Amino acid sequence: MSEYKPVIGISMGDPSSIGPEVTIKAVAMDSVGDICKPIVVGDARVLQKAIELSGLDLRINKIREASDAKFERGVVDVFDMDNVDFAQHRMGEVSALSGNAAFQNVVKVIELAMNQEVDATVTGPINKESINMAGHKFSGHTEIYAKYTNTKKYAMLLAEENLRVIHVSTHVSLRQACDLVRKDRILETIELMDEVCRRIGIEKPRIGVAGLNPHSSDGGLFGDEEEKEIIPAIQEAKANGFDVDGPIPSDTLFPKAIGGLYDGCVVMYHDQGHIPFKVVGFNWDKQTQRMKSVRGVNITLGLPIIRTSVDHGTAMEIAGKNIASPDAMVLAIEYAVKLNKT
C-alpha cells in the first residue's frame, strides 16, 4: 500500500508579486510531489504566465472542485479564481486589483480547509498595502485566518532549522505591543509553543522566554513588565509542568537557541523575533546583488486548520524576473505535511 499523501491547498499570493513564481517552482519539484498532493488557488492565467516565465514543462488543469484534481506529475491543479483583469494587471505593482485577488484566494483556501476538501493550507506572500487598498482591513494573513475560522486565541510561529520563535503580539505598533505584554497572554503563548514542538516530534521541549526591556529590566532598573507580567507567567508555566527558562535578554536568548539550547523562543513583539530569525534564514549576496537564500516558515497556531506560509514578502522589485527562490515555499509545504501527520 502506498503512503498516504495529504492534499495541500496553496494560495498563490499577490498576483503582481513573486508569489505565483515561487508557487509554480515549488509544486513542480519531485520532492514536493513525493510528499503531498498540491492544489493551487489563484488565477490560472497568472499561473500560466509564471510557468512560461520559469521555463518549466508544466500544464495547468483548471478545476472548480477539489475532487476534480488530477494530481499527476507535470500537471498543476489550479482552483481557478479567475479574479485578475489582465488589461490592468502589472507585475511588481502595488494595486487594489492584486490586493483583492490575493485576499479572495486566501479566503477560498481557508474555505476549502474548513470544508475538509484539503488537509492543510499554505500561503504565498501578500501585500498588506494592496489588500487594504482593496478595502480589506487586515494587517496580514494571521488576522484573516483568525477572522474566517472564528479563532480568538492564536499566535505566529517562525521556524527554520533549530530556531523556532513565537510572538506574544505581532502586527501592532510598538507602543501597543508593550501594553499587550500580559501574564495570561504570555502563558497562553508558552503553551502553544510547547504544543507545536511536541507535534513536530520534540518530546520534551525546552522553551526560552525573552524579556521585554533591555537586560530583561536588570531587576527593575529599566521597566517593570518582567516583574509584573513575564516572571509570574513563567512561574505558573513551570508549576504546570512546562520546561521554561527566563526572562532572558534577547541578545542572549537567540545565540543559545540557534546553538540548540532551546527548542522554542517566546518573544514579546514582532521585530524582537523577526530580526534575529531573518538574520539566520535570509542571506544577501553582495556580488550578485540579490538574496542568496530566503528560508523560513511562518505557522499560525491555535487554528482549527493547518496554515503555514513563506516568511518573506512580495519582493515586488524582482517580480517577473525569474530570480525568486522557492526555498521558503518548499519548507512551508513540508511543514504543512509534517503537521498534518500529528
Buried (B, 14 or more C-beta within 10 A) or exposed (E): EEEEBBBBBBBBBBBBBBBBBBBBBBBBEEEBBEBBBBBBBBBBBBBBBBBEBBEBEBEBBBBEEBEEBEBEEEBBBBBBBEBBEEEEBEBBBBBBBBBBBBBBBBBBBBBBBBEEBBBBBBBBBBBBEBBBBBEBEBEBBBBBBBEBBEBEEBBBBBBBEEBBBBBBBBBBEEEEBBEBBBBEBBBBBBBBBBEBBBBBEBEEBBBBBBBBBEBBBEEEEBBEBBBEBBBBBBEBBEEEEBBBBBBBBBEBBBEBBBEEEBBBBBBBBBEBBBEBBBEBBBEEEEEEEBBEEBBBBBBBBBBEBBBBBBBBBBBBEBBBBBEBBBBBBBBBBBBBBBBBEE
